Amino acid sequence: MAKKASTFFNMTLVLTAVCIVAGVVLGAVHRLTEEPVMRAEKAKQEQAVQEVAPDFDNDPLAEQYVCTLYAGTKEEMTLTVFPARQNGVFVGAAVESLTRKGFGGEISVMVGFDADSTIRNYRVLKHAETPGLGSKMEEWFRSDKNRQSILGLHPDKENLNVSKDGGQIDAITAATISSRAFLDAIQNAYRAFIQNPETIKP
């Protein structure tokens, strides 16, 4: 019986030691990879802002602010707005927007607006939509074909819903849910953008 107790004690001791070592190693790996991952995310964010925002000479990332959107009294989501300025004058902004209505879950989009609230450009940052269908959104909604493009449109003056819902935008073929979700992210970006007092209201 004493031998069994000793064996159990040794096994417990070994397992505890293994867990401690594994925890230390995982913590060290996390610390080593955390900074490069953060740098990569920041670089991706900076590139997206440059691609979608009007030409600027300020530092939109330094001037970024968070905008909270509500549905009634319930908090819905927080979006990040990156103001763009030329010679101190507000010329528009990039808005890191999202929607949780995608077929595969959350979709994140960087949307660029001119000061008058027209959509200048966009870039899809993250999605889990069906490859070959929902993933087409990166190019579909900037195409000049049919009624696909949202570029140059004003969310308050045009009906930015899919045509199946009475809107003026053609949905991605066989990906209506993803199209609705993408346009929801665009509308969310606009709602955040117009909260800026410098925005030219319609």
N, C-alpha and C positions, 0 to 999 in steps of 0.2 A: 504493500500500500504506500509505503514511504517512497518507493521508486516511482510509482505512478504520479504521486503528488509532485515529485521532483521534476519529472518529465513535463507535466502540465505547466509548472512554473517556468521551465526553460523555454517551452513553446510560446508562452505568453510574453516572456521577456524578448525573445527573438522577433515576434510579430510586432511588438511595441517599437523595437529598435528600427525595424524595416519601415514602419509607418512614419516614424520621426525623420528618418533619412529621406524617404520619398517626399515628405512634406517640405523639407529643406531644399531638395533639388527642384521641386516644382516652383517653390517661391523664388529661387534664384533664376530659373528659366523665365518666369514671368517678369521679373525685374529687368532681365537682359532684353527681352523682346518688347516690353511695354513702350519704351521710348521710340524705337524704330517704327512700330505700328502707329503710334501717335503722329510721328513725322510724316509717314506715308499718307495718313488720313488728312492731315493738314494740307499737304501738297495737292492731293486730289481735290480738296475743297477749294483751294486757291485757283487751281486750273479751271474748275467748273465756274467759279465766279467770273474769271477773265473771259471765258467763252460766252457767257450768256448776258452779262451786264453791259450797259453802254460804256464807251471809252471813258476812263477815269484817270485822275492823277492823285487821288487820295489813297488811303489804305482801308478798303472796305472791311477786311478782317479785323482791323483794330477798332473800327467803329460799329462792329456788329452788335445787334441787340436781339433779345428774345421777345417774341410776340405770342401771347396765349390766346387761342381761339376757344370760344364757348358755344355750346349748343344749349340754349336756354340758360339755366343757372349751373349746368354741369360742365366741369372743365373737360375739354375735348383733347387738345394737343398743344404743344408749343413748337413754333417755327422760328427759324433764325433768319433775320433780315440783314443784308450787307449793303449799306447805302453807297452809291457811286456819285462822285462829285468831279466836276471839271472847273478849275480855278475857283474853288469854293462854292460853286453853284451845283445844286442837286440836279442830277440828270437821270436818275433812275435808281434801280437796285436789283440785286439778285436775292431771291428768297429760297431757302432750303426748305422745301415743303414735303408733305407726306400724306398718304391716305392708308387706311387699313381695310379698304374695300376690295383689294385685289383678289384674283382667283387663288393666288398662292400666298396671300397675306399682305404685308406692308410693302408699299412702293414709295421710294424716296426720289424726289425730282428737284433739281435746281432750276428755278425759273427766273428769267431776266425780264424786267419791265423798264420801258422808258418812263420819263417823268409824268407823261400823260396817261399812264396805266396801260398802254398797249403792250402786248407780249412781244418781246424782242427775240428771245431764243429760249431754249431749254436743254437740259441734259439729264438723262435718267441716271441716278446714282446707284440705286439698289432696287432689286425686285426678285421675286421668286416665281414669276409667271412661267407658263408653259413655253419651253424653248421652241422657236420657230413660229409661235403665235403671238402671245403677249409680249415676247421679247422684241417684237418688231416695232414697239412704240418709240424706240429711239429715233427712227427715221420716218415712220409713218406720218406723224403729226407735223412734219415739216415739209412734206412732199407737196408739189404743186398739182399733183393729179387729183381730179375730181374735187371733193370738198373735204380733203384730209387735213390741210395745214391750219394750224392755229396761229402762226406767226403773223404779226401785224394786226391781230384782232384785239378788240377791247372787251373784256369779260362782262362789262355792264351794258354794252351796246350790241353784242352778238350773243346768240344762244349757244353757249359752249356745252351742249349735250349731244349725245349721239343721235343720228337721224331717227333711229328706231324709237327714241323717247321724245321726238318732236323737235330735236335740236338741228343744228346745221352742220355737224361734223360727222363724216363717214367713219364708222367703227372699223377697226382692224378686222379683216375677214376671218370669221370663225372665232373671234376673241372679243365679243361684246362686253363681257364682264371686265376684262382687263382695260378695255377702252373707256368704259364708264369710270373705272377707278383712276386711270390716268387723268381724265378730265376733272375728276373730283380733287386730285392733288393740285391741278392748275387753279381751280376755284379757291382752294384753301390758301394758295400762295397769294392770290389777288386780295383775299380778305385781310391777310396780314399786311400786304403792301399798302393798302389804302388807309391803314391806321397811322401811317406816317403823315404828320401835318404838312410836310413839304410836297406831298403828292398832289398833282393837279387833278382835282375832282371833276367828274363828268358833269 
